[in-house]
Amino acid sequence: SLALVLIIPVKVRCQRPGPGQETAAEVSLIRSAVAQISEEELRASVRDLQNFGTRYNGSKGNREAGDYILASFKSLGFAEVSFDEFSYYDELTGFDEPARNVIATKKGSGTPDRIVVLGAHYDSVSRRAPDGRTSAQDKENPAPGADDNATGVAALLAAARVLNPLSAASTIRFCAFSAEEGGIHGGAHYAAE
């Protein structure tokens, strides 16, 4: 099931008017890219992310996970990698909270102004700990978030690894969003830019 998570973002590359009109070369490229990703690679990324304990926005684990994702993108050879910092009003805490997305960009060679976005959120949340606390009450509350959404970030990093060396006509943005668990703030901020 981990491989299925990856197929969805990779297929986005081929969606355009006239669905089902992918060329044999495009289908071959997709199959080749997916074949380069192992279940163990995905599991290793999920383990790394869940080992931060929690990735609730504003927690130590969230900051460390953002650093990990940034370093991962850089290690893959991306020239453009950065934090996209913003703040949002958190209805659960009643305060403005700082947050940061992690963005890696692969410039397109033909139509660089056309941007394809592949994204996943890296924050996690614990709705209720055994003692009754929620993540909003205690940002360090355990919330390893393996399936929500370390799997998505693992797929994003794997897609970045296999797609970065390839030539692409359009620009591809790999976005790891934060502050999504409390109301899709990271994605909304990115879309508004």
PAZAKOL-598215 format. One record per atom (N, C-alpha, C, O, CB): z, x, y; atom name; residue in three letters. Coordinates in steps of 0.2 Angstrom, whole numbers, m for minus. Each point is the difference from the previous one (the first is absolute). Glycine has a CB too. Example, Ala and Ser with C-alpha at 12.3 -4.5 7.8 and 13.67 -1.06 7.14 Angstrom:
# residues 2
pz/px/py/at/aa
39/66/m28/N/ALA
0/m4/6/CA/ALA
0/4/6/C/ALA
3/5/m1/O/ALA
3/m14/m5/CB/ALA
m10/7/11/N/SER
1/4/6/CA/SER
3/m4/5/C/SER
1/3/6/O/SER
m11/3/m9/CB/SER
END
This chain:
# residues 193
pz/px/py/at/aa
0/4/m6/N/SER
0/m4/6/CA/SER
0/4/6/C/SER
m2/m2/6/O/SER
8/m7/m12/CB/SER
m4/15/6/N/LEU
0/5/6/CA/LEU
m7/1/2/C/LEU
m1/1/6/O/LEU
12/4/m10/CB/LEU
m16/m4/m1/N/ALA
m7/2/2/CA/ALA
m3/m6/3/C/ALA
m4/1/5/O/ALA
3/6/m15/CB/ALA
3/m13/9/N/LEU
m2/m6/3/CA/LEU
1/0/7/C/LEU
m4/m2/4/O/LEU
5/m5/m15/CB/LEU
5/9/13/N/VAL
2/0/7/CA/VAL
m5/5/4/C/VAL
m1/m2/6/O/VAL
13/0/m9/CB/VAL
m14/7/0/N/LEU
m4/5/3/CA/LEU
m7/m3/1/C/LEU
m4/1/5/O/LEU
10/8/m10/CB/LEU
m9/m13/0/N/ILE
m7/m2/0/CA/ILE
m1/m5/6/C/ILE
m5/0/3/O/ILE
5/1/m15/CB/ILE
5/m5/14/N/ILE
m1/m4/6/CA/ILE
m1/4/6/C/ILE
m5/m2/4/O/ILE
13/m6/m9/CB/ILE
m4/13/7/N/PRO
m2/3/7/CA/PRO
m7/4/m1/C/PRO
m3/1/5/O/PRO
16/0/m2/CB/PRO
m14/2/m9/N/VAL
m6/4/0/CA/VAL
m6/m5/1/C/VAL
m5/2/3/O/VAL
10/6/m11/CB/VAL
m5/m14/5/N/LYS
m6/m5/0/CA/LYS
m1/m2/7/C/LYS
m5/m2/2/O/LYS
7/m2/m13/CB/LYS
3/4/16/N/VAL
m1/m2/7/CA/VAL
m6/4/3/C/VAL
m3/m3/4/O/VAL
15/0/m3/CB/VAL
m13/9/m3/N/ARG
m5/4/2/CA/ARG
m7/m3/m1/C/ARG
m4/1/4/O/ARG
11/9/m6/CB/ARG
m8/m14/m3/N/CYS
m7/m3/m1/CA/CYS
0/m7/2/C/CYS
m6/m2/0/O/CYS
5/10/m10/CB/CYS
6/m11/13/N/GLN
m1/m7/3/CA/GLN
m4/0/6/C/GLN
1/4/5/O/GLN
10/m7/m11/CB/GLN
m16/m1/6/N/ARG
m4/m1/6/CA/ARG
m4/m6/m1/C/ARG
0/m3/m5/O/ARG
m1/15/7/CB/ARG
m3/m14/3/N/PRO
m4/m7/m1/CA/PRO
m4/1/m7/C/PRO
m3/5/m1/O/PRO
2/m7/14/CB/PRO
1/m3/m16/N/GLY
m4/0/m7/CA/GLY
4/3/m5/C/GLY
m2/4/m4/O/GLY
m8/m3/10/CB/GLY
16/m4/m8/N/PRO
5/2/m5/CA/PRO
m4/1/m6/C/PRO
m4/m5/m2/O/PRO
14/0/8/CB/PRO
m8/9/m10/N/GLY
m4/1/m7/CA/GLY
m6/4/1/C/GLY
m4/1/m5/O/GLY
9/m11/1/CB/GLY
m7/13/10/N/GLN
m6/4/1/CA/GLN
1/7/0/C/GLN
m4/4/2/O/GLN
0/m14/4/CB/GLN
10/12/m9/N/GLU
1/8/m1/CA/GLU
m5/3/m3/C/GLU
m3/m3/m5/O/GLU
15/1/5/CB/GLU
m14/8/2/N/THR
m5/4/m4/CA/THR
3/3/m6/C/THR
6/1/0/O/THR
m13/1/11/CB/THR
3/0/m15/N/ALA
2/4/m6/CA/ALA
4/6/2/C/ALA
5/2/m4/O/ALA
m15/m7/m3/CB/ALA
7/8/12/N/ALA
4/6/2/CA/ALA
7/m1/3/C/ALA
4/4/m2/O/ALA
m15/1/5/CB/ALA
12/m11/0/N/GLU
6/m2/3/CA/GLU
5/m1/m6/C/GLU
6/2/0/O/GLU
m11/m7/11/CB/GLU
2/1/m16/N/VAL
5/m2/m6/CA/VAL
1/6/m3/C/VAL
6/1/m3/O/VAL
m11/m12/2/CB/VAL
1/16/0/N/SER
1/6/m4/CA/SER
5/4/4/C/SER
5/3/m3/O/SER
m16/m3/m1/CB/SER
11/1/11/N/LEU
5/3/4/CA/LEU
7/m3/m1/C/LEU
5/4/m1/O/LEU
m14/m1/9/CB/LEU
9/m9/m8/N/ILE
7/m4/m1/CA/ILE
3/2/m7/C/ILE
6/2/0/O/ILE
m10/m11/8/CB/ILE
0/8/m13/N/ARG
2/2/m7/CA/ARG
2/7/0/C/ARG
5/2/m3/O/ARG
m12/m11/m2/CB/ARG
4/14/8/N/SER
1/7/0/CA/SER
7/1/3/C/SER
4/4/m2/O/SER
m16/m1/2/CB/SER
13/m6/6/N/ALA
6/1/4/CA/ALA
6/m3/m4/C/ALA
5/4/0/O/ALA
m11/m5/11/CB/ALA
5/m5/m14/N/VAL
6/m3/m4/CA/VAL
1/5/m6/C/VAL
6/1/m2/O/VAL
m9/m13/6/CB/VAL
m2/15/m7/N/ALA
1/4/m6/CA/ALA
4/6/2/C/ALA
3/3/m5/O/ALA
m13/m8/0/CB/ALA
10/7/11/N/GLN
4/6/2/CA/GLN
7/m1/1/C/GLN
4/5/1/O/GLN
m14/m1/4/CB/GLN
13/m10/m6/N/ILE
7/m1/1/CA/ILE
3/m2/m6/C/ILE
m2/m4/m4/O/ILE
m1/0/15/CB/ILE
8/7/m12/N/SER
4/m1/m7/CA/SER
6/m4/2/C/SER
3/0/5/O/SER
m7/11/m10/CB/SER
6/m14/m1/N/GLU
6/m4/1/CA/GLU
6/4/2/C/GLU
5/m2/3/O/GLU
m9/m6/m12/CB/GLU
4/14/6/N/GLU
6/5/1/CA/GLU
0/2/8/C/GLU
6/0/3/O/GLU
m7/4/m15/CB/GLU
m5/m3/15/N/GLU
0/1/7/CA/GLU
4/m6/4/C/GLU
4/1/4/O/GLU
m15/6/m5/CB/GLU
9/m13/m1/N/LEU
3/m6/4/CA/LEU
7/0/m2/C/LEU
4/m2/5/O/LEU
m15/m4/m6/CB/LEU
13/7/m5/N/ARG
7/m1/m2/CA/ARG
4/6/4/C/ARG
6/m2/2/O/ARG
m9/m3/m13/CB/ARG
0/11/12/N/ALA
4/5/3/CA/ALA
1/m2/8/C/ALA
6/1/2/O/ALA
m11/8/m10/CB/ALA
0/m12/11/N/SER
1/m2/7/CA/SER
5/m5/0/C/SER
4/0/5/O/SER
m16/3/m2/CB/SER
12/m8/m7/N/VAL
5/m5/0/CA/VAL
7/2/m1/C/VAL
5/m2/3/O/VAL
m14/m6/m8/CB/VAL
10/13/0/N/ARG
6/3/m1/CA/ARG
3/4/6/C/ARG
5/m1/3/O/ARG
m8/2/m15/CB/ARG
m2/3/15/N/ASP
2/3/7/CA/ASP
3/m5/5/C/ASP
5/1/3/O/ASP
m14/8/m6/CB/ASP
5/m14/4/N/LEU
2/m5/5/CA/LEU
6/m4/m2/C/LEU
4/m1/5/O/LEU
m16/0/m2/CB/LEU
13/m1/m9/N/GLN
6/m3/m1/CA/GLN
6/4/0/C/GLN
6/m2/1/O/GLN
m13/m6/m8/CB/GLN
6/15/6/N/ASN
6/4/0/CA/ASN
3/1/7/C/ASN
5/3/1/O/ASN
m10/3/m10/CB/ASN
2/m9/14/N/PHE
3/0/7/CA/PHE
6/m5/0/C/PHE
3/0/5/O/PHE
m14/4/0/CB/PHE
12/m8/m10/N/GLY
5/m4/0/CA/GLY
m1/m7/3/C/GLY
1/m5/m3/O/GLY
6/15/3/CB/GLY
m9/m10/6/N/THR
m2/m5/4/CA/THR
m6/2/5/C/THR
1/6/2/O/THR
11/m12/m3/CB/THR
m16/2/3/N/ARG
m5/1/5/CA/ARG
0/m5/5/C/ARG
m5/m1/4/O/ARG
m2/7/m12/CB/ARG
13/m9/9/N/TYR
1/m6/5/CA/TYR
m2/4/7/C/TYR
3/5/1/O/TYR
6/m12/m8/CB/TYR
m13/3/11/N/ASN
m1/3/7/CA/ASN
6/2/3/C/ASN
5/m4/1/O/ASN
m15/m3/0/CB/ASN
10/13/2/N/GLY
6/3/4/CA/GLY
5/4/m5/C/GLY
5/3/3/O/GLY
m6/m13/5/CB/GLY
0/10/m14/N/SER
5/3/m5/CA/SER
m3/8/0/C/SER
m5/1/1/O/SER
8/m12/m8/CB/SER
2/15/4/N/LYS
m2/7/m1/CA/LYS
m5/0/m5/C/LYS
m5/4/1/O/LYS
17/0/1/CB/LYS
m12/m8/m7/N/GLY
m5/0/m5/CA/GLY
m7/m2/2/C/GLY
m5/3/m2/O/GLY
14/m6/m6/CB/GLY
m9/m1/13/N/ASN
m7/m2/3/CA/ASN
m2/6/4/C/ASN
m6/1/0/O/ASN
9/m13/1/CB/ASN
1/15/3/N/ARG
m3/6/4/CA/ARG
m2/5/m5/C/ARG
m5/3/1/O/ARG
13/m5/8/CB/ARG
m4/3/m14/N/GLU
m2/6/m5/CA/GLU
m7/m2/m4/C/GLU
m4/4/m1/O/GLU
16/m1/0/CB/GLU
m13/m10/0/N/ALA
m6/m2/m4/CA/ALA
m6/1/5/C/ALA
m5/2/m2/O/ALA
12/m11/m5/CB/ALA
m6/7/13/N/GLY
m5/1/5/CA/GLY
m2/7/1/C/GLY
m6/2/0/O/GLY
10/m11/6/CB/GLY
1/14/m6/N/ASP
m2/7/0/CA/ASP
m3/2/m7/C/ASP
m5/4/1/O/ASP
15/m2/6/CB/ASP
m8/m5/m12/N/TYR
m4/2/m7/CA/TYR
m7/m3/0/C/TYR
m4/4/m2/O/TYR
15/m5/m4/CB/TYR
m12/m4/9/N/ILE
m7/m3/0/CA/ILE
m4/4/5/C/ILE
m6/2/m2/O/ILE
10/m13/m1/CB/ILE
m2/13/9/N/LEU
m3/4/4/CA/LEU
m2/7/m3/C/LEU
m6/2/1/O/LEU
12/m8/9/CB/LEU
m1/9/m13/N/ALA
m1/6/m4/CA/ALA
m5/0/m5/C/ALA
m4/4/m1/O/ALA
15/m1/4/CB/ALA
m11/m9/m7/N/SER
m5/m1/m5/CA/SER
m7/m1/3/C/SER
m5/3/m3/O/SER
14/m9/m4/CB/SER
m10/3/12/N/PHE
m7/m1/3/CA/PHE
m2/7/2/C/PHE
m6/2/m1/O/PHE
8/m14/5/CB/PHE
3/16/m1/N/LYS
m2/7/3/CA/LYS
m2/4/m6/C/LYS
m5/4/0/O/LYS
12/m5/10/CB/LYS
m4/1/m16/N/SER
m1/4/m5/CA/SER
m7/m2/m4/C/SER
m3/4/m3/O/SER
16/m3/1/CB/SER
m15/m7/4/N/LEU
m7/m2/m3/CA/LEU
m6/2/5/C/LEU
m5/m1/m2/O/LEU
11/m9/m3/CB/LEU
m4/14/10/N/GLY
m5/3/5/CA/GLY
m2/m4/5/C/GLY
m5/1/3/O/GLY
1/5/m13/CB/GLY
7/m12/12/N/PHE
m2/m4/5/CA/PHE
1/4/7/C/PHE
6/3/1/O/PHE
m3/m14/m8/CB/PHE
m8/11/11/N/ALA
1/3/7/CA/ALA
4/m4/5/C/ALA
3/3/4/O/ALA
m14/3/m6/CB/ALA
10/m13/1/N/GLU
4/m4/5/CA/GLU
5/m4/m4/C/GLU
m1/m5/m4/O/GLU
m9/4/11/CB/GLU
16/3/m6/N/VAL
6/m3/m3/CA/VAL
5/m1/5/C/VAL
2/5/4/O/VAL
m4/0/m16/CB/VAL
5/m11/13/N/SER
5/0/5/CA/SER
5/m6/m1/C/SER
m2/m5/m4/O/SER
m6/10/12/CB/SER
14/m5/m5/N/PHE
4/m6/0/CA/PHE
m3/m5/6/C/PHE
m2/3/5/O/PHE
12/4/m10/CB/PHE
m9/m13/4/N/ASP
m2/m5/5/CA/ASP
7/m4/2/C/ASP
1/m4/m4/O/ASP
m14/3/0/CB/ASP
16/4/9/N/GLU
7/m3/1/CA/GLU
m1/m6/5/C/GLU
m4/m1/4/O/GLU
9/12/m5/CB/GLU
0/m16/m1/N/PHE
0/m6/4/CA/PHE
7/m3/m1/C/PHE
4/3/m3/O/PHE
m16/m5/1/CB/PHE
14/m3/6/N/SER
6/m4/m1/CA/SER
m1/m7/m1/C/SER
m6/m3/3/O/SER
12/12/4/CB/SER
m2/m13/m9/N/TYR
m1/m7/m1/CA/TYR
7/m3/0/C/TYR
5/3/m1/O/TYR
m15/m2/m6/CB/TYR
10/m8/8/N/TYR
7/m3/1/CA/TYR
1/m3/m7/C/TYR
m4/m3/m3/O/TYR
2/0/15/CB/TYR
8/5/m15/N/ASP
2/m1/m7/CA/ASP
5/m7/1/C/ASP
5/1/2/O/ASP
m6/11/m6/CB/ASP
m2/m17/1/N/GLU
4/m7/1/CA/GLU
6/1/m4/C/GLU
5/m4/2/O/GLU
m15/m2/0/CB/GLU
10/10/m8/N/LEU
6/0/m4/CA/LEU
6/4/4/C/LEU
6/m2/m1/O/LEU
m13/1/m9/CB/LEU
5/6/14/N/THR
6/4/3/CA/THR
1/m2/7/C/THR
5/1/3/O/THR
m8/8/m10/CB/THR
m3/m12/10/N/GLY
1/m2/7/CA/GLY
m2/6/5/C/GLY
2/m1/6/O/GLY
7/m8/m10/CB/GLY
m12/14/1/N/PHE
m1/6/5/CA/PHE
m7/2/m1/C/PHE
m4/m2/m5/O/PHE
16/6/4/CB/PHE
m14/0/6/N/ASP
m7/3/0/CA/ASP
1/6/m5/C/ASP
5/4/1/O/ASP
m9/m8/11/CB/ASP
0/5/m17/N/GLU
0/5/m5/CA/GLU
m6/5/0/C/GLU
m5/m3/1/O/GLU
12/m5/m8/CB/GLU
m6/14/7/N/PRO
m5/5/0/CA/PRO
m3/0/m7/C/PRO
3/m1/m5/O/PRO
2/8/14/CB/PRO
m12/m6/m10/N/ALA
m3/1/m6/CA/ALA
m6/5/1/C/ALA
m2/1/5/O/ALA
6/m13/m9/CB/ALA
m7/14/m2/N/ARG
m6/4/0/CA/ARG
m4/m1/m6/C/ARG
2/0/m6/O/ARG
4/8/13/CB/ARG
m12/m9/m6/N/ASN
m6/0/m5/CA/ASN
m2/7/m1/C/ASN
1/4/5/O/ASN
m4/m16/m2/CB/ASN
0/13/m9/N/VAL
m3/7/m1/CA/VAL
m7/m2/m1/C/VAL
m2/m3/m4/O/VAL
12/8/m1/CB/VAL
m14/m1/9/N/ILE
m8/m1/0/CA/ILE
m3/6/m1/C/ILE
1/6/3/O/ILE
0/m15/5/CB/ILE
m6/9/m13/N/ALA
m4/6/m1/CA/ALA
m8/m3/1/C/ALA
m1/m5/m3/O/ALA
10/11/m6/CB/ALA
m13/m2/12/N/THR
m6/m2/2/CA/THR
m6/5/m3/C/THR
1/6/1/O/THR
4/m12/9/CB/THR
m10/3/m13/N/LYS
m6/3/m3/CA/LYS
m5/m2/5/C/LYS
m3/m6/m1/O/LYS
7/8/m12/CB/LYS
m7/2/17/N/LYS
m5/m2/5/CA/LYS
m7/m1/m4/C/LYS
m1/4/m5/O/LYS
7/3/14/CB/LYS
m9/m12/m8/N/GLY
m6/m2/m3/CA/GLY
m6/5/3/C/GLY
1/2/6/O/GLY
3/m14/m8/CB/GLY
m9/13/m2/N/SER
m5/4/2/CA/SER
m6/m4/3/C/SER
m4/3/4/O/SER
7/6/m12/CB/SER
m4/m15/7/N/GLY
m6/m4/2/CA/GLY
2/m5/5/C/GLY
m3/0/6/O/GLY
m2/2/m17/CB/GLY
10/m6/10/N/THR
2/m5/5/CA/THR
8/0/1/C/THR
3/m4/m3/O/THR
m13/m3/m1/CB/THR
12/13/7/N/PRO
7/1/0/CA/PRO
4/m5/4/C/PRO
6/m1/m1/O/PRO
m9/13/1/CB/PRO
0/m16/4/N/ASP
3/m6/4/CA/ASP
2/m6/m5/C/ASP
4/m4/2/O/ASP
m10/8/9/CB/ASP
2/m4/m16/N/ARG
2/m5/m5/CA/ARG
6/3/m5/C/ARG
m1/5/m3/O/ARG
m11/m10/3/CB/ARG
17/1/0/N/ILE
6/2/m3/CA/ILE
2/m4/m6/C/ILE
1/m6/1/O/ILE
3/11/10/CB/ILE
m3/m2/m16/N/VAL
3/m3/m6/CA/VAL
7/1/m1/C/VAL
2/6/0/O/VAL
m13/m5/m6/CB/VAL
15/m6/5/N/VAL
8/2/0/CA/VAL
2/m2/m7/C/VAL
m1/m5/m3/O/VAL
2/2/15/CB/VAL
2/8/m15/N/LEU
4/m1/m6/CA/LEU
7/1/1/C/LEU
2/5/3/O/LEU
m11/0/m10/CB/LEU
13/m10/5/N/GLY
7/1/2/CA/GLY
5/m3/m5/C/GLY
m2/m4/m5/O/GLY
m2/3/16/CB/GLY
10/3/m10/N/ALA
6/m2/m4/CA/ALA
6/1/4/C/ALA
0/4/4/O/ALA
m6/m1/m15/CB/ALA
11/m7/9/N/HIS
6/1/4/CA/HIS
5/4/m4/C/HIS
1/0/m6/O/HIS
m2/m11/12/CB/HIS
5/16/m2/N/TYR
5/4/m4/CA/TYR
7/m2/1/C/TYR
4/3/m3/O/TYR
m12/6/4/CB/TYR
9/m13/3/N/ASP
8/m2/1/CA/ASP
1/m5/m6/C/ASP
m4/m3/m3/O/ASP
4/4/15/CB/ASP
7/m1/m14/N/SER
2/m4/m5/CA/SER
7/m4/3/C/SER
2/2/5/O/SER
m7/6/m14/CB/SER
7/m13/5/N/VAL
5/m4/2/CA/VAL
4/m3/m6/C/VAL
m2/m1/m5/O/VAL
m4/m2/16/CB/VAL
13/3/m10/N/SER
4/m3/m5/CA/SER
3/m7/3/C/SER
3/0/5/O/SER
0/11/m10/CB/SER
m5/m16/2/N/ARG
2/m7/3/CA/ARG
7/m1/m1/C/ARG
3/m3/5/O/ARG
m14/m1/m8/CB/ARG
14/7/m2/N/ARG
7/m1/m1/CA/ARG
3/5/m5/C/ARG
m2/0/m6/O/ARG
1/m12/9/CB/ARG
5/17/m1/N/ALA
3/5/m4/CA/ALA
6/m4/m4/C/ALA
2/m6/1/O/ALA
m5/16/7/CB/ALA
5/m7/m14/N/PRO
5/m3/m4/CA/PRO
7/m2/4/C/PRO
3/m5/m2/O/PRO
m7/12/m7/CB/PRO
5/m3/15/N/ASP
6/m2/4/CA/ASP
m2/m5/5/C/ASP
4/m2/4/O/ASP
1/13/m6/CB/ASP
m11/m14/2/N/GLY
m2/m5/5/CA/GLY
m4/2/6/C/GLY
m2/m4/4/O/GLY
12/m2/m8/CB/GLY
m10/13/5/N/ARG
m3/2/7/CA/ARG
m7/0/m1/C/ARG
m3/0/m6/O/ARG
12/8/8/CB/ARG
m13/m9/4/N/THR
m7/0/0/CA/THR
m2/7/3/C/THR
4/3/3/O/THR
m5/m16/m2/CB/THR
m5/14/m1/N/SER
m3/7/3/CA/SER
1/m1/8/C/SER
1/5/3/O/SER
m9/m3/m12/CB/SER
7/m8/12/N/ALA
1/0/7/CA/ALA
8/1/2/C/ALA
1/3/5/O/ALA
m11/m11/m5/CB/ALA
14/7/m4/N/GLN
7/1/1/CA/GLN
2/7/m1/C/GLN
5/3/3/O/GLN
m2/m14/m6/CB/GLN
m6/15/m2/N/ASP
1/6/m2/CA/ASP
m7/4/m2/C/ASP
m2/m1/m5/O/ASP
14/m2/2/CB/ASP
m15/7/8/N/LYS
m6/2/m1/CA/LYS
m1/5/m6/C/LYS
m5/2/m2/O/LYS
3/m3/14/CB/LYS
8/4/m14/N/GLU
0/4/m6/CA/GLU
2/m3/m6/C/GLU
1/3/m5/O/GLU
3/6/12/CB/GLU
m4/m16/m7/N/ASN
1/m4/m6/CA/ASN
m6/2/m5/C/ASN
m6/0/2/O/ASN
11/m10/4/CB/ASN
m3/11/m13/N/PRO
m5/2/m5/CA/PRO
m6/m5/0/C/PRO
1/m6/m1/O/PRO
8/12/m5/CB/PRO
m15/m3/7/N/ALA
m6/m4/m1/CA/ALA
m6/4/m2/C/ALA
m4/2/5/O/ALA
8/m10/4/CB/ALA
m4/11/m15/N/PRO
m5/5/m2/CA/PRO
m7/m3/1/C/PRO
m5/4/1/O/PRO
13/1/m9/CB/PRO
m9/m11/7/N/GLY
m7/m3/2/CA/GLY
m6/3/m5/C/GLY
m5/1/3/O/GLY
9/m3/9/CB/GLY
m3/3/m18/N/ALA
m5/3/m4/CA/ALA
m6/m5/0/C/ALA
m6/2/1/O/ALA
14/4/m8/CB/ALA
m7/m12/6/N/ASP
m6/m5/0/CA/ASP
m2/m3/6/C/ASP
m5/m3/1/O/ASP
8/1/m12/CB/ASP
2/3/16/N/ASP
m2/m3/7/CA/ASP
3/5/5/C/ASP
5/m1/3/O/ASP
m4/m11/m7/CB/ASP
m5/17/6/N/ASN
m7/0/m2/CA/ASN
m2/8/m1/C/ASN
m5/2/2/O/ASN
3/m12/5/CB/ASN
6/13/m11/N/ALA
m1/7/m2/CA/ALA
m7/0/m3/C/ALA
m3/5/0/O/ALA
16/m2/m1/CB/ALA
m14/m8/m3/N/THR
m6/0/m4/CA/THR
m6/0/4/C/THR
m5/3/m1/O/THR
10/m9/m8/CB/THR
m5/2/15/N/GLY
m5/0/5/CA/GLY
m2/6/3/C/GLY
m5/3/1/O/GLY
8/m15/1/CB/GLY
3/16/0/N/VAL
m1/6/3/CA/VAL
m2/6/m5/C/VAL
m4/4/2/O/VAL
13/m7/6/CB/VAL
m7/2/m14/N/ALA
m3/5/m5/CA/ALA
m7/m1/m1/C/ALA
m4/5/0/O/ALA
15/m5/m6/CB/ALA
m14/m6/6/N/ALA
m7/m2/0/CA/ALA
m3/3/6/C/ALA
m6/3/0/O/ALA
8/m13/m7/CB/ALA
1/9/13/N/LEU
m3/2/6/CA/LEU
m1/8/0/C/LEU
m5/3/2/O/LEU
10/m13/4/CB/LEU
0/14/m8/N/LEU
0/7/0/CA/LEU
m5/2/m5/C/LEU
m4/5/1/O/LEU
16/m4/2/CB/LEU
m13/m4/m9/N/ALA
m5/2/m5/CA/ALA
m7/m2/3/C/ALA
m4/4/m1/O/ALA
12/m6/m9/CB/ALA
m9/m3/13/N/ALA
m6/m2/3/CA/ALA
m2/5/5/C/ALA
m6/3/1/O/ALA
8/m15/m3/CB/ALA
3/14/6/N/ALA
m1/6/5/CA/ALA
m2/6/m3/C/ALA
m5/4/3/O/ALA
13/m9/5/CB/ALA
m5/7/m13/N/ARG
m2/6/m4/CA/ARG
m7/0/m2/C/ARG
m4/5/0/O/ARG
16/m4/m4/CB/ARG
m14/m6/1/N/VAL
m7/0/m3/CA/VAL
m5/m2/5/C/VAL
m6/2/m1/O/VAL
11/m6/m10/CB/VAL
m4/1/16/N/LEU
m5/m2/5/CA/LEU
m1/5/6/C/LEU
m5/1/3/O/LEU
8/m13/m5/CB/LEU
3/16/3/N/ASN
m1/5/6/CA/ASN
m5/5/m1/C/ASN
m4/2/4/O/ASN
16/m3/m3/CB/ASN
m14/4/m7/N/PRO
m5/5/m1/CA/PRO
m7/m3/0/C/PRO
m5/4/1/O/PRO
13/2/m8/CB/PRO
m9/m13/7/N/LEU
m6/m3/0/CA/LEU
m3/m1/7/C/LEU
4/m1/4/O/LEU
m1/m5/m15/CB/LEU
m9/6/11/N/SER
m4/m2/7/CA/SER
1/m7/0/C/SER
m2/m4/m4/O/SER
m6/14/4/CB/SER
9/m12/6/N/ALA
0/m8/2/CA/ALA
m3/m1/6/C/ALA
1/4/5/O/ALA
10/m5/m11/CB/ALA
m15/m4/7/N/ALA
m4/m2/6/CA/ALA
5/m2/5/C/ALA
0/1/6/O/ALA
m10/m4/m12/CB/ALA
15/m2/4/N/SER
5/m3/4/CA/SER
6/4/0/C/SER
2/4/m5/O/SER
m7/m15/3/CB/SER
9/11/7/N/THR
7/3/1/CA/THR
4/m4/m5/C/THR
0/m6/0/O/THR
m1/10/12/CB/THR
6/m1/m16/N/ILE
5/m3/m4/CA/ILE
6/2/2/C/ILE
2/6/1/O/ILE
m9/m5/m11/CB/ILE
12/m6/12/N/ARG
6/1/2/CA/ARG
5/m2/m6/C/ARG
0/m5/m3/O/ARG
m3/3/15/CB/ARG
7/7/m14/N/PHE
5/m2/m5/CA/PHE
7/m1/4/C/PHE
3/5/3/O/PHE
m9/2/m12/CB/PHE
9/m13/8/N/CYS
5/m2/4/CA/CYS
6/m2/m4/C/CYS
0/m4/m4/O/CYS
m7/0/13/CB/CYS
13/8/m8/N/ALA
6/m2/m4/CA/ALA
4/m3/6/C/ALA
3/3/4/O/ALA
m3/7/m13/CB/ALA
1/m17/8/N/PHE
4/m4/5/CA/PHE
7/0/m1/C/PHE
2/0/m6/O/PHE
m12/m7/8/CB/PHE
14/7/3/N/SER
7/m1/m1/CA/SER
2/m7/4/C/SER
m4/m3/3/O/SER
6/16/m4/CB/SER
4/m15/0/N/ALA
3/m6/3/CA/ALA
m4/m6/m2/C/ALA
m1/m5/4/O/ALA
5/12/6/CB/ALA
m6/m7/m16/N/GLU
m4/m6/m2/CA/GLU
4/m5/m4/C/GLU
m1/m6/0/O/GLU
m8/14/m1/CB/GLU
15/m6/m2/N/GLU
4/m4/m3/CA/GLU
3/m5/4/C/GLU
2/m6/m2/O/GLU
0/15/m6/CB/GLU
m1/m8/14/N/GLY
4/m4/5/CA/GLY
m5/m4/4/C/GLY
2/m3/5/O/GLY
7/10/m5/CB/GLY
m16/m7/m2/N/GLY
m4/m4/4/CA/GLY
m7/3/2/C/GLY
m2/m1/6/O/GLY
12/m4/m2/CB/GLY
m13/9/m8/N/ILE
m6/4/1/CA/ILE
m1/3/7/C/ILE
m5/0/3/O/ILE
0/m8/m11/CB/ILE
10/11/10/N/HIS
0/3/7/CA/HIS
m5/6/0/C/HIS
m3/1/5/O/HIS
15/m5/m3/CB/HIS
m11/8/m7/N/GLY
m5/6/0/CA/GLY
m7/m1/0/C/GLY
m4/3/4/O/GLY
13/3/m10/CB/GLY
m11/m11/2/N/GLY
m7/m2/m1/CA/GLY
m2/m3/7/C/GLY
m6/1/2/O/GLY
7/m2/m14/CB/GLY
3/m4/15/N/ALA
m2/m3/6/CA/ALA
0/5/6/C/ALA
m5/m1/4/O/ALA
11/m9/m9/CB/ALA
m2/15/5/N/HIS
0/5/5/CA/HIS
m7/4/m1/C/HIS
m3/1/5/O/HIS
16/0/m4/CB/HIS
m15/1/m7/N/TYR
m6/3/m1/CA/TYR
m6/m4/2/C/TYR
m4/3/4/O/TYR
10/4/m13/CB/TYR
m6/m13/7/N/ALA
m6/m5/2/CA/ALA
0/m1/7/C/ALA
m6/m1/3/O/ALA
7/m4/m14/CB/ALA
4/5/15/N/ALA
0/m1/7/CA/ALA
m3/6/4/C/ALA
m2/m1/6/O/ALA
12/m7/m7/CB/ALA
m9/14/m2/N/GLU
m3/6/3/CA/GLU
m7/0/1/C/GLU
m3/4/3/O/GLU
12/2/m7/CB/GLU
END
